[in-house]
Amino acid sequence: MNKKRQKDPIPDTDDREVIAEFWDTHSIADYLDELTVVDPKDV
């Protein structure tokens, strides 16, 4: 996988449809370095 390719920014919105559509077309694995993984029991 090419790490230097330009990634689309994660949509900064509360619109679940926009976010769902984004993740339908992007790999979460490509964004793991930008995402904060939270243990569900801490929420």
C-alpha positions in Angstrom: 0.0 0.0 0.0 1.3 3.4 -0.9 1.4 5.6 2.2 2.2 8.8 0.3 -1.1 8.9 -1.6 -3.4 11.8 -0.7 -6.2 10.8 1.5 -9.6 12.4 1.5 -10.3 14.2 4.8 -12.7 12.5 7.1 -16.0 14.5 6.9 -16.4 16.8 9.8 -20.1 16.5 10.2 -22.7 15.0 12.5 -24.7 13.8 9.4 -24.6 10.0 9.7 -25.5 9.5 6.1 -22.5 11.5 4.9 -20.2 9.7 7.3 -21.7 6.3 6.3 -21.2 7.1 2.7 -17.6 8.1 3.3 -16.7 4.8 5.1 -18.5 2.8 2.4 -15.9 4.1 -0.1 -12.8 4.4 2.2 -10.9 1.8 4.2 -10.9 2.5 7.9 -7.4 0.8 8.0 -6.0 3.8 6.0 -7.2 6.2 8.7 -6.3 4.3 11.9 -3.5 6.7 12.6 -6.0 9.6 12.6 -8.8 7.9 14.6 -9.1 7.6 18.3 -10.1 4.1 19.3 -12.3 4.2 22.4 -13.2 1.2 24.5 -17.1 1.1 24.5 -17.2 0.7 28.3 -15.5 4.1 28.6 -18.2 5.9 26.7 
